[in-house]
């Protein structure tokens, strides 16, 4: 991905670019980058699949049930109205809040960034050493957990899931923070200030990026790889954003295409081998029961393609369910065999793989999101607004992801995920979710303007990339998880503030 905007970025590094101006943030498309990122991810992972479910597109519903084993909710009239409002109106409210903030407040609140000062050699050396420390800690964490011995797990879905759960058991919270965020952020910082020029700079940046991707590769998570690439490549791309025009847009678009291809490869590779086992066997592979989210085996002679979606199937072989229930393995088996025969899935393993690959992103959150109007408030009361007060010692953290998962998959442990507005709905209802969307959009626009106008070159690129990443996070998860998890924005913000402080102190003291 780094090659596609190298020419653009190298021009910026030679001083041909200018800082993002108030005029660009005021009138240009550039001010909508985080909003566009949110809408793109949200449309792919939730909205499209939800529309198919609401329209009851039979082929889509049957394939989802086959690959996941989970039920698709049957919504009543009011539940359907709530779902449509959350799916369509909430993003519109978010866009309105975002647009208002970036249109009317940006010039009044934020000053322009100061004069650019090139980092001194001490700063460059210090960041390089910091990158080596973070990479060394990552290697040590992976070594002690045995991750380097599990490379073949990428070709066997059971081993892949088992290796991932084993790492969850072996690694601590802050070890994940280091691998997920600290390593790629420091790497991006180093790439932005690397002292070389021309081909030497390109080679150095490429090596740094490859180190990050290779190390996160051993977390056996698509998300960790994608996040690392977004942080590293996104920071370099934003650093070149002063060179507006078709060339920059073209390279940004090509980067998105390459990132998409990488995602699909990460989906396909674990299931494409003829010897790839299903998720049911991952507990045995990992050496323990980790509550792997999987459906009952079908008993077919052909290895079955199944992903991270999972749960229960309908009790009736020709009808879906919208409420939880306890089903026997035989009933699950009957439903899945019915779907396989109906869709002719037993005829070709290649057909299963490609259909699963196409279904995986579209059903990332769409089914679980539609369960929220079913569960709240009829089956479970609203939680009340969650401001993280339990962290301060009072109140309780909402467990909506677990509650919704149990409705989708009554007999299997796990948790669901849904875009931020559905999580808000479980706390403060429909009106609250719409009003909250307005606030979320305004906050996102405020953060983007702040990051792009008030800082110097490196901080602008790194902080802006964090805002885009947060927009992507809330397209598939709630605001709380997007902030406080091991890959959350709290740690990203703290790192940006630390980099800002070190950069200013370092430049004042050691600038050459």
HELIX and SHEET records of a PDB file:
HELIX    1   1 UNK A    2  UNK A    5  5                                   4    
HELIX    2   2 UNK A    6  UNK A   13  1                                   8    
HELIX    3   3 UNK A   22  UNK A   27  1                                   6    
HELIX    4   4 UNK A   29  UNK A   32  5                                   4    
HELIX    5   5 UNK A   33  UNK A   42  1                                  10    
HELIX    6   6 UNK A   43  UNK A   47  3                                   5    
HELIX    7   7 UNK A   48  UNK A   54  1                                   7    
HELIX    8   8 UNK A   58  UNK A   68  1                                  11    
HELIX    9   9 UNK A   77  UNK A   84  1                                   8    
HELIX   10  10 UNK A   85  UNK A   89  3                                   5    
HELIX   11  11 UNK A   90  UNK A  104  1                                  15    
HELIX   12  12 UNK A  106  UNK A  109  1                                   4    
HELIX   13  13 UNK A  121  UNK A  144  1                                  24    
HELIX   14  14 UNK A  147  UNK A  155  5                                   9    
HELIX   15  15 UNK A  157  UNK A  170  1                                  14    
HELIX   16  16 UNK A  173  UNK A  177  1                                   5    
HELIX   17  17 UNK A  178  UNK A  182  3                                   5    
HELIX   18  18 UNK A  183  UNK A  193  1                                  11    
HELIX   19  19 UNK A  198  UNK A  217  1                                  20    
HELIX   20  20 UNK A  222  UNK A  239  1                                  18    
HELIX   21  21 UNK A  246  UNK A  272  1                                  27    
HELIX   22  22 UNK A  279  UNK A  281  5                                   3    
HELIX   23  23 UNK A  282  UNK A  286  1                                   5    
HELIX   24  24 UNK A  329  UNK A  343  1                                  15    
HELIX   25  25 UNK A  349  UNK A  362  1                                  14    
HELIX   26  26 UNK A  366  UNK A  375  1                                  10    
HELIX   27  27 UNK A  389  UNK A  392  5                                   4    
HELIX   28  28 UNK A  400  UNK A  408  1                                   9    
HELIX   29  29 UNK A  420  UNK A  453  1                                  34    
HELIX   30  30 UNK A  457  UNK A  474  1                                  18    
HELIX   31  31 UNK A  479  UNK A  484  1                                   6    
HELIX   32  32 UNK A  489  UNK A  510  1                                  22    
END                                                                             
